[in-house]
Amino acid sequence: MQKTEIGRADIMPMDEYGKIRADRRRALRPKKLLRRVHVGPHATFYFECYETMWHQVHEMLFIEGGGEEQIPDELEAYNPLIPNGRELVATVMFEIDDPDRRHAFLAKLGGVEETMTLEVDGAVVTAVAEADVDRTAADGKASSVQFVHFPLTDEQADRFKQAGSRVLVGIGHPQYQHMAALPEESRAELAGDLA
C-alpha cells in the first residue's frame, strides 16, 4: 500500500540528499511525466504521490536551508497532498509566461477550484480544494496554483483501476471550460495511489 505521510524519520540529512539530488530528480522524471495532464491551453494538473511530495519536501529543505526547524512546516504543508488511498490529489497550475496576460486571466478566474472535476466512466467527482488558504482573493482573482483532492467512492476507485476505463479531467469555470482524457499509461500510474 502507498505511504500516505512523510515522517521525520523519512527525511535525509541534507548533505546526503545533495549527493543524490540530481539522480533522484532524473529517476522521478518519468513518473512525473505520467502524472501530468494538460487541460486546455493554460492549466496543468500534476497528480501528486508520496514520491513527488518526498522530493518536494527535500527540495525545499535543501534550497531554503532552514535545518531542523524547517522540517515541521514542510511536513505540514506537503503531507496533505499525498493521496490517502481513496482519493487523487493534484497541484493545478495556470501557466502563462506574460505577467500582464496572466494577471488579466487570473482576475476573471475566481472560484475556479470549485469547478474542477474528474470523470470516471461517466461518474463525476468534483474536486475539494485544499482548505489551508483561500485561493481566490476577495477581488475575485484566483491563485495561479491550486491544490485539489478528488475523493472517490469505492466503486469509482475500482472502476478507475480497471484497464481501459475512461477518465476525464476537466475545468468548468465560465471563463475556462476545458477537458482532457487521461492517457491509459497515466491512468495505470495513478491507479497505484488508490487502495
Beta strands, then each sheet from edge to edge (+ up, - down):
strand 1: 36-39
strand 2: 43-47
strand 3: 87-94
strand 4: 116-120
strand 5: 123-126
strand 6: 128-129
strand 7: 145-151
strand 8: 167-173
strand 9: 176-181
sheet 1: 1+ 2- 3+ 7- 6+
sheet 2: 5+ 4- 8+ 9-
end
